[in-house]
Amino acid sequence: MKQSEFTEAVNAYLACTANPWQEFIVEDYYNSYEYCFDIFDAVPEIQVKEIGDRIFARIMKKIRESDGK
């Protein structure tokens, strides 16, 4: 994947306009950080935090929905 494609995906993700493929790219890349792949090489730290916060919020929403709340 080209750096420009990833940057476009990150920008779309943060703007809440990402298509499913762009969401997958960003979330998969973010998740790869726990396997010692440094996401900081690709995007600024503030964007990494925002991506993490949004992923966490989506997970919590799914948990609440599954609990019927």
C-alpha positions in Angstrom: 0.0 0.0 0.0 1.2 3.5 -0.8 1.7 6.0 1.9 -0.7 8.3 0.2 -3.4 5.6 0.3 -2.9 5.1 4.0 -2.9 8.9 4.7 -6.1 9.2 2.7 -7.7 6.4 4.7 -6.6 8.0 8.0 -8.0 11.4 7.0 -11.3 9.9 5.9 -11.5 7.8 9.1 -11.0 10.9 11.3 -13.6 12.8 9.2 -16.1 10.0 9.7 -16.3 9.6 5.9 -14.2 6.4 5.5 -15.5 3.5 3.4 -15.4 0.0 4.9 -12.0 -0.7 3.3 -10.5 2.5 4.7 -11.9 1.7 8.1 -10.3 -1.7 7.9 -6.9 -0.3 6.9 -6.8 2.2 9.7 -8.1 -0.2 12.4 -5.9 -3.0 11.3 -2.9 -0.8 11.2 -3.7 0.6 14.7 -4.2 -2.9 16.1 -0.8 -4.0 14.6 0.9 -1.6 17.0 0.4 -4.1 19.9 2.6 -6.4 17.8 5.4 -3.9 17.9 4.7 -2.3 14.6 5.2 1.4 15.1 2.2 3.3 13.9 4.0 6.6 14.9 6.0 6.1 11.7 2.9 6.7 9.6 0.7 9.3 11.4 1.2 12.0 14.0 0.6 11.0 17.7 -2.6 13.1 18.1 -4.2 11.1 15.2 -3.1 7.8 16.8 -4.9 8.8 20.0 -8.0 9.9 18.2 -8.1 6.7 16.3 -7.7 4.7 19.5 -10.4 6.7 21.2 -12.8 6.1 18.4 -12.1 2.4 18.2 -12.6 2.2 22.0 -15.9 4.1 21.7 -17.1 1.7 19.0 -16.2 -1.3 21.1 -18.0 0.1 24.1 -21.1 0.9 22.0 -21.2 -2.7 20.8 -20.9 -4.0 24.4 -23.7 -1.8 25.6 -25.9 -2.9 22.6 -25.2 -6.5 23.4 -26.2 -5.9 27.0 -29.5 -4.3 25.9 -28.6 -0.9 27.3 
